[in-house]
Amino acid sequence: MFWQLNVGQMKALLRGYFLDNVSITGSRRRRRRDEVRLHSAQAHAAVSVAQLAAAIAGVVSACDLRGDKKLGAVLASAAALVATVCAEAAESAGANRPRVTSAVKTGLESRSPAELLTLTATAATCLRGAAALKLRAADVRGISTGANANANAMAMSISASIQKGIALRVCLPCGKSMQY
């Protein structure tokens, strides 16, 4: 049997084929981009936590704890161990060694309360960002069981509150709280 297609039918066939392939390719590309973004955020969070742990180790080793040198040495050792484990975790999360080394050296040189507060805020922000990206990736894949279901509900209520214009309360380091 001989099949005959007119130009309109051919266009419709090809349009459907190309649109299906482009939308599938676009969603794969988007999913891959989101996975790379999540992986990068997790590595950055691990590096920032390693930097904070190194800063704490540096400060504790430099502090004199009311004349008890043994306690100071023990705390410095424990903080250095935590910094080492965090640095290894950062490398296993995908951060390259020079980046981790630089962050740890910078952390060890941090001494002022302002620097420690900045490192703490940076680490907390990085961890929250990585958690948000992980939640979004799970939501895109349609996974919402157990802890993700609770996190999804909380994220939905937070986004609904922000959309409604409810004022957000922010606690400042000095102890005061402001409403935005």
N, C-alpha and C positions, 0 to 999 in steps of 0.2 A: 504494500500500500504506500502511496505517495503522500507525504505530509506537506502541507503548504501553510506557511505562517506569513501573515502580513506584517508590515513594519510596526504597527501599533501593538500587536501581540508580542513581537520580539522585544520591543521597548519595555513592556510590562513585565515580561519574564526576566529580562536583564536587570531592571530596576529592583525587583524583588530580591534577586540573587545578590546584587551589590549592596543593597541596604541591609540585608541580613548579615552578610559577611563583614561589612563595615561596623555595624553595631556590636557584633560579637568581638571583633578585633579591638574596638574601642573599650569595651568593658574589660577585656583581658589586659589591655594596656593600663587602664585606670587601676585595676586590681594590683598589677605588678608595681605601679608607681606608689600606691598606698603601702604595699609591703616594704618597698625600699625606704619610704619615708618613716615607717614604723621602726624598721631595723636601725636606721640612722638615729632616730630619737632615743631608742633604747641604749645605743652605744654612747650617745652624748650624755644621757642621764647617768650612765655608769661612770663615765669620766668625771662628771661634776661631783658625784658622790665620792669618788676616789680622791679628788682634789680637796674636798671638805674634810675627809678622814685624815689626809696628810696634814692639813692645816691644824686640826685638833691635836694630832700627834706632835707637831712642832711646838704648839703653844704649851702643851702639857709637859714636854721635855724641858722647856725653858722656864717653867714656873717653879717656884719654891713653895711647896705645900706645907706651910707652918713648921718648917724644920724637919719634917718626916721625909728624908731623902729616899727611903726604901719604897714608900707609897708612891712617890713621884716617879721613880724608876719603873715600878710595876704598871702604873697608869700609862706612862710613855710607851712601854712595851706593848701593852694591850692596844693602844691607839695605833701604833705602828703595824701591828698584826692586822687590824681592821683595814688600814690603808692599803696594805699589801694584798689582802683578799679582794678589796674593791678594785684595785688596779688590775689584778688578774681577771676579774669579772668583766672589766671594761675591755680588755684585750679579747676575751672570748666572745664578747658581744659584737666585736668587729672593729673596735677602735685600733688604729695602728700604734705601734710601740712608741714612736717619737711623740705622738700627741699625748699619750698617757704619761710618759716620762716628764714632759713639759708641765702637764697639769699637776703632777705630784711635786715637782720642784717648786712651782709657784705656790702650791699649798703650804709646803714646808717653810717658805719665806714669809707667809702671811702671819702677822702678829697683832695687828690692831683689831679692836672689837668691830669696827666698821667693815673691815675686810672679811672677818668671820661671819658677820651678819649677811654680807653680800653673797658669800659662798653658800651659806645656808639657804638663802632665798633662791639662788640660782639652782641649787640641787633640787629643792622642793618644786620649783617651776618645771624643771626638766622631767622630773618623775611624774608630775601631773600631766604634762604634755604627752609623754609616752603612754600613760594610762588612757588618756583620752583617744589617742590614735588607735590603741589596741581595742578599745571599746567600739570605736567607729568601724574598724576592720571586722570585728565580730558581728556587728550590726549589719554590715553590708553583706556578709556571708549568710546572715540569717540565723546565727547562733545566739540563743538567749536562754541558756539554762543555768541554774544555780546562781553563782555570784554575778554572772553577766546579767541575769534577769533583774536582780536588785540594782545593779549599776545602771542598767538601761532605764529602770523606773526613776532612779534618782536623777539621771541626766535629763530625762524627759521633764521632770518636775522643775529642775533648775532652768532649763531652756524655756519652759512655759512661764516661769516666774519672771525671767528677764524680758520675755516678749510682752508680758502684761505691764511692765514698767514698775515692778516692785523695787523699792530701794534696797540696795545691798549694804550690809554692815561690814566694815573693814576694821580689824584690830591693828593698831599701830604698835611699833616696838616700844614706845614710851608708856604703853598701857591704856591710852585713850582709844576710843573707838569712834569712827566717823561713819556717817551714812551717805551713800552715793545713790 
